């Protein structure tokens, strides 16, 4: 299985950002368990690194972007709906 790279963009440590972080970690753990691909979850605070937000054209937070494997996909929100996140990130086949 290929490497999985997920970047979660947040704007400060707000309650919504904290929920999104927990939800993304839970989704990855529950979806893959022991069979998980090499998975990297990068949390990027756009208040600390605004150039990255501009480069990625981030208009709303929290947003998770699946960088690898292709194709690149985005999901905006607190990531509380597991099935929608998996479908939105095109991760259902793993």
PASE-735195 format. One record per atom (N, C-alpha, C): residue number from 1; residue in one letter; x, y, z. Coordinates in Angstrom, 3 decimals, always signed. Layout:
SITE, NUM, a, X, Y, Z
...
END
This chain:
SITE, 1, x, +0.842, -1.179, +0.000
SITE, 1, x, +0.000, +0.000, +0.000
SITE, 1, x, +0.890, +1.247, +0.000
SITE, 2, x, +0.448, +2.288, -0.670
SITE, 2, x, +1.263, +3.487, -0.786
SITE, 2, x, +1.157, +4.358, +0.460
SITE, 3, x, +2.059, +5.314, +0.523
SITE, 3, x, +2.073, +6.254, +1.637
SITE, 3, x, +0.848, +7.166, +1.575
SITE, 4, x, +0.332, +7.519, +2.729
SITE, 4, x, -0.823, +8.405, +2.839
SITE, 4, x, -0.373, +9.672, +3.555
SITE, 5, x, -0.518, +10.824, +2.882
SITE, 5, x, -0.158, +12.098, +3.487
SITE, 5, x, -1.400, +12.973, +3.541
SITE, 6, x, -1.782, +13.358, +4.770
SITE, 6, x, -2.934, +14.216, +5.000
SITE, 6, x, -2.455, +15.486, +5.691
SITE, 7, x, -2.849, +16.641, +5.158
SITE, 7, x, -2.514, +17.922, +5.782
SITE, 7, x, -3.797, +18.564, +6.277
SITE, 8, x, -3.835, +18.840, +7.558
SITE, 8, x, -4.990, +19.476, +8.174
SITE, 8, x, -4.632, +20.923, +8.474
SITE, 9, x, -5.332, +21.833, +7.810
SITE, 9, x, -5.112, +23.262, +8.020
SITE, 9, x, -6.135, +23.777, +9.020
SITE, 10, x, -5.635, +24.476, +10.049
SITE, 10, x, -6.494, +25.048, +11.080
SITE, 10, x, -6.133, +26.522, +11.250
SITE, 11, x, -7.005, +27.275, +11.893
SITE, 11, x, -6.728, +28.687, +12.201
SITE, 11, x, -6.763, +28.840, +13.711
SITE, 12, x, -5.664, +28.505, +14.362
SITE, 12, x, -5.594, +28.556, +15.816
SITE, 12, x, -6.158, +27.293, +16.439
SITE, 13, x, -5.949, +27.148, +17.732
SITE, 13, x, -6.418, +25.963, +18.472
SITE, 13, x, -7.827, +26.189, +18.995
SITE, 14, x, -8.760, +26.365, +18.075
SITE, 14, x, -10.158, +26.572, +18.417
SITE, 14, x, -10.817, +25.232, +18.729
SITE, 15, x, -12.004, +25.241, +19.333
SITE, 15, x, -12.710, +23.974, +19.549
SITE, 15, x, -12.954, +23.205, +18.250
SITE, 16, x, -13.292, +23.911, +17.179
SITE, 16, x, -13.512, +23.233, +15.890
SITE, 16, x, -12.221, +22.602, +15.375
SITE, 17, x, -11.106, +23.288, +15.555
SITE, 17, x, -9.818, +22.744, +15.126
SITE, 17, x, -9.458, +21.505, +15.938
SITE, 18, x, -9.658, +21.559, +17.242
SITE, 18, x, -9.362, +20.409, +18.103
SITE, 18, x, -10.237, +19.207, +17.735
SITE, 19, x, -11.526, +19.456, +17.443
SITE, 19, x, -12.426, +18.378, +17.008
SITE, 19, x, -11.941, +17.768, +15.705
SITE, 20, x, -11.537, +18.616, +14.765
SITE, 20, x, -11.071, +18.124, +13.469
SITE, 20, x, -9.824, +17.251, +13.630
SITE, 21, x, -8.896, +17.667, +14.483
SITE, 21, x, -7.686, +16.877, +14.724
SITE, 21, x, -8.052, +15.515, +15.298
SITE, 22, x, -8.880, +15.512, +16.346
SITE, 22, x, -9.298, +14.240, +16.970
SITE, 22, x, -10.049, +13.358, +15.983
SITE, 23, x, -10.965, +13.959, +15.225
SITE, 23, x, -11.758, +13.182, +14.275
SITE, 23, x, -10.887, +12.573, +13.185
SITE, 24, x, -9.935, +13.330, +12.659
SITE, 24, x, -9.068, +12.793, +11.609
SITE, 24, x, -8.211, +11.661, +12.137
SITE, 25, x, -7.639, +11.826, +13.324
SITE, 25, x, -6.843, +10.747, +13.926
SITE, 25, x, -7.690, +9.505, +14.154
SITE, 26, x, -8.922, +9.691, +14.626
SITE, 26, x, -9.828, +8.561, +14.867
SITE, 26, x, -10.196, +7.862, +13.567
SITE, 27, x, -10.506, +8.629, +12.539
SITE, 27, x, -10.889, +8.050, +11.246
SITE, 27, x, -9.753, +7.200, +10.691
SITE, 28, x, -8.544, +7.709, +10.741
SITE, 28, x, -7.400, +6.950, +10.223
SITE, 28, x, -7.202, +5.677, +11.046
SITE, 29, x, -7.245, +5.795, +12.365
SITE, 29, x, -7.045, +4.624, +13.224
SITE, 29, x, -8.133, +3.582, +13.027
SITE, 30, x, -9.396, +4.010, +12.978
SITE, 30, x, -10.504, +3.062, +12.825
SITE, 30, x, -10.562, +2.469, +11.432
SITE, 31, x, -10.177, +3.229, +10.433
SITE, 31, x, -10.289, +2.759, +9.057
SITE, 31, x, -9.190, +1.788, +8.679
SITE, 32, x, -8.019, +1.958, +9.262
SITE, 32, x, -6.884, +1.145, +8.841
SITE, 32, x, -6.368, +0.200, +9.901
SITE, 33, x, -6.452, +0.595, +11.168
SITE, 33, x, -5.961, -0.263, +12.243
SITE, 33, x, -4.542, -0.728, +11.999
SITE, 34, x, -4.317, -2.032, +12.123
SITE, 34, x, -2.990, -2.622, +11.934
SITE, 34, x, -2.545, -2.577, +10.477
SITE, 35, x, -3.494, -2.507, +9.549
SITE, 35, x, -3.175, -2.534, +8.125
SITE, 35, x, -2.944, -1.140, +7.547
SITE, 36, x, -2.720, -0.176, +8.406
SITE, 36, x, -2.574, +1.209, +7.962
SITE, 36, x, -1.362, +1.366, +7.047
SITE, 37, x, -1.543, +2.153, +5.982
SITE, 37, x, -0.365, +2.500, +5.182
SITE, 37, x, +0.510, +3.433, +6.008
SITE, 38, x, +1.711, +3.690, +5.539
SITE, 38, x, +2.531, +4.700, +6.210
SITE, 38, x, +1.748, +5.995, +6.119
SITE, 39, x, +1.269, +6.485, +7.245
SITE, 39, x, +0.361, +7.638, +7.248
SITE, 39, x, +0.973, +8.787, +8.015
SITE, 40, x, +0.984, +9.949, +7.370
SITE, 40, x, +1.458, +11.168, +8.025
SITE, 40, x, +0.306, +12.159, +8.070
SITE, 41, x, -0.024, +12.598, +9.277
SITE, 41, x, -1.016, +13.665, +9.444
SITE, 41, x, -0.236, +14.902, +9.876
SITE, 42, x, -0.244, +15.911, +9.009
SITE, 42, x, +0.453, +17.161, +9.301
SITE, 42, x, -0.588, +18.205, +9.662
SITE, 43, x, -0.470, +18.802, +10.846
SITE, 43, x, -1.385, +19.863, +11.277
SITE, 43, x, -0.672, +21.189, +11.075
SITE, 44, x, -1.286, +22.049, +10.268
SITE, 44, x, -0.677, +23.332, +9.929
SITE, 44, x, -1.607, +24.449, +10.378
SITE, 45, x, -1.107, +25.297, +11.262
SITE, 45, x, -1.867, +26.449, +11.749
SITE, 45, x, -1.584, +27.616, +10.805
SITE, 46, x, -2.608, +28.051, +10.084
SITE, 46, x, -2.396, +29.107, +9.089
SITE, 46, x, -2.115, +30.467, +9.727
SITE, 47, x, -2.403, +30.610, +11.024
SITE, 47, x, -2.049, +31.850, +11.707
SITE, 47, x, -0.533, +31.943, +11.906
SITE, 48, x, +0.113, +30.788, +12.023
SITE, 48, x, +1.562, +30.745, +12.191
SITE, 48, x, +2.297, +30.639, +10.858
SITE, 49, x, +1.638, +30.072, +9.850
SITE, 49, x, +2.268, +29.856, +8.541
SITE, 49, x, +1.327, +30.300, +7.421
SITE, 50, x, +1.034, +31.599, +7.347
SITE, 50, x, +0.057, +32.092, +6.366
SITE, 50, x, +0.448, +31.845, +4.912
SITE, 51, x, +1.743, +31.766, +4.623
SITE, 51, x, +2.161, +31.545, +3.235
SITE, 51, x, +1.710, +30.176, +2.740
SITE, 52, x, +1.719, +29.168, +3.606
SITE, 52, x, +1.250, +27.837, +3.199
SITE, 52, x, -0.231, +27.869, +2.852
SITE, 53, x, -1.007, +28.618, +3.624
SITE, 53, x, -2.439, +28.743, +3.336
SITE, 53, x, -2.650, +29.427, +1.995
SITE, 54, x, -1.864, +30.448, +1.737
SITE, 54, x, -1.983, +31.144, +0.455
SITE, 54, x, -1.578, +30.228, -0.700
SITE, 55, x, -0.495, +29.484, -0.525
SITE, 55, x, -0.030, +28.565, -1.574
SITE, 55, x, -1.065, +27.497, -1.900
SITE, 56, x, -1.766, +27.019, -0.875
SITE, 56, x, -2.776, +25.962, -1.054
SITE, 56, x, -4.166, +26.518, -1.349
SITE, 57, x, -4.284, +27.850, -1.349
SITE, 57, x, -5.561, +28.526, -1.597
SITE, 57, x, -6.631, +28.094, -0.581
SITE, 58, x, -6.252, +28.154, +0.691
SITE, 58, x, -7.153, +27.802, +1.775
SITE, 58, x, -8.097, +28.978, +2.017
SITE, 59, x, -9.399, +28.735, +1.888
SITE, 59, x, -10.393, +29.778, +2.086
SITE, 59, x, -11.195, +29.589, +3.357
SITE, 60, x, -11.213, +28.365, +3.887
SITE, 60, x, -11.975, +28.056, +5.100
SITE, 60, x, -11.194, +27.015, +5.895
SITE, 61, x, -11.364, +27.047, +7.208
SITE, 61, x, -10.724, +26.047, +8.055
SITE, 61, x, -11.751, +25.510, +9.036
SITE, 62, x, -11.558, +24.338, +9.581
SITE, 62, x, -10.502, +23.404, +9.234
SITE, 62, x, -10.763, +22.751, +7.876
SITE, 63, x, -9.677, +22.415, +7.192
SITE, 63, x, -9.747, +21.703, +5.915
SITE, 63, x, -8.616, +20.681, +5.898
SITE, 64, x, -8.927, +19.480, +5.439
SITE, 64, x, -7.899, +18.455, +5.288
SITE, 64, x, -7.687, +18.246, +3.798
SITE, 65, x, -6.417, +18.138, +3.424
SITE, 65, x, -6.047, +17.898, +2.032
SITE, 65, x, -5.262, +16.600, +1.977
SITE, 66, x, -5.713, +15.688, +1.129
SITE, 66, x, -4.963, +14.446, +0.898
SITE, 66, x, -3.953, +14.747, -0.197
SITE, 67, x, -2.670, +14.749, +0.155
SITE, 67, x, -1.603, +15.045, -0.800
SITE, 67, x, -1.170, +13.792, -1.561
SITE, 68, x, -1.026, +12.673, -0.849
SITE, 68, x, -0.659, +11.403, -1.457
SITE, 68, x, -1.556, +10.330, -0.901
SITE, 69, x, -1.895, +9.318, -1.641
SITE, 69, x, -1.638, +9.142, -3.068
SITE, 69, x, -2.560, +10.030, -3.904
SITE, 70, x, -2.165, +10.277, -5.151
SITE, 70, x, -3.020, +11.083, -6.033
SITE, 70, x, -4.366, +10.411, -6.236
SITE, 71, x, -5.377, +11.137, -6.576
SITE, 71, x, -5.446, +12.573, -6.808
SITE, 71, x, -5.588, +13.343, -5.500
SITE, 72, x, -5.194, +14.626, -5.534
SITE, 72, x, -5.331, +15.504, -4.375
SITE, 72, x, -6.819, +15.724, -4.129
SITE, 73, x, -7.239, +15.624, -2.864
SITE, 73, x, -8.643, +15.830, -2.480
SITE, 73, x, -8.703, +16.716, -1.250
SITE, 74, x, -9.848, +17.422, -1.071
SITE, 74, x, -10.055, +18.313, +0.078
SITE, 74, x, -11.406, +18.048, +0.720
SITE, 75, x, -11.440, +18.175, +2.043
SITE, 75, x, -12.696, +18.119, +2.790
SITE, 75, x, -12.641, +19.231, +3.837
SITE, 76, x, -13.682, +20.063, +3.868
SITE, 76, x, -13.765, +21.183, +4.812
SITE, 76, x, -14.722, +20.815, +5.939
SITE, 77, x, -14.393, +21.206, +7.156
SITE, 77, x, -15.275, +21.001, +8.294
SITE, 77, x, -14.565, +20.304, +9.429
SITE, 78, x, -15.335, +19.926, +10.457
SITE, 78, x, -14.718, +19.303, +11.633
SITE, 78, x, -14.508, +17.801, +11.476
SITE, 79, x, -14.822, +17.265, +10.297
SITE, 79, x, -14.552, +15.869, +9.936
SITE, 79, x, -15.308, +14.881, +10.815
SITE, 80, x, -16.482, +15.270, +11.268
SITE, 80, x, -17.246, +14.430, +12.179
SITE, 80, x, -18.014, +13.319, +11.469
SITE, 81, x, -18.202, +13.411, +10.161
SITE, 81, x, -18.942, +12.390, +9.422
SITE, 81, x, -17.958, +11.490, +8.674
SITE, 82, x, -17.614, +10.387, +9.317
SITE, 82, x, -16.562, +9.478, +8.846
SITE, 82, x, -16.731, +9.068, +7.392
SITE, 83, x, -17.900, +8.591, +7.012
SITE, 83, x, -18.116, +8.109, +5.645
SITE, 83, x, -17.922, +9.224, +4.624
SITE, 84, x, -18.421, +10.413, +4.925
SITE, 84, x, -18.254, +11.543, +4.003
SITE, 84, x, -16.787, +11.930, +3.871
SITE, 85, x, -16.042, +11.848, +4.957
SITE, 85, x, -14.615, +12.160, +4.909
SITE, 85, x, -13.891, +11.129, +4.047
SITE, 86, x, -14.162, +9.856, +4.265
SITE, 86, x, -13.502, +8.809, +3.486
SITE, 86, x, -13.815, +8.932, +2.001
SITE, 87, x, -15.073, +9.196, +1.685
SITE, 87, x, -15.460, +9.358, +0.272
SITE, 87, x, -14.848, +10.641, -0.294
SITE, 88, x, -14.940, +11.733, +0.455
SITE, 88, x, -14.407, +13.005, -0.009
SITE, 88, x, -12.911, +12.991, -0.254
SITE, 89, x, -12.178, +12.211, +0.542
SITE, 89, x, -10.732, +12.107, +0.370
SITE, 89, x, -10.349, +10.972, -0.562
SITE, 90, x, -11.348, +10.281, -1.100
SITE, 90, x, -11.124, +9.164, -2.017
SITE, 90, x, -10.277, +8.075, -1.352
SITE, 91, x, -10.691, +7.717, -0.127
SITE, 91, x, -9.962, +6.689, +0.639
SITE, 91, x, -10.764, +5.399, +0.801
SITE, 92, x, -11.910, +5.279, +0.183
SITE, 92, x, -12.766, +4.111, +0.388
SITE, 92, x, -12.138, +2.816, -0.085
SITE, 93, x, -11.251, +2.860, -1.077
SITE, 93, x, -10.703, +1.606, -1.601
SITE, 93, x, -9.586, +1.013, -0.748
SITE, 94, x, -9.116, +1.734, +0.252
SITE, 94, x, -8.016, +1.206, +1.059
SITE, 94, x, -8.490, +0.193, +2.042
END
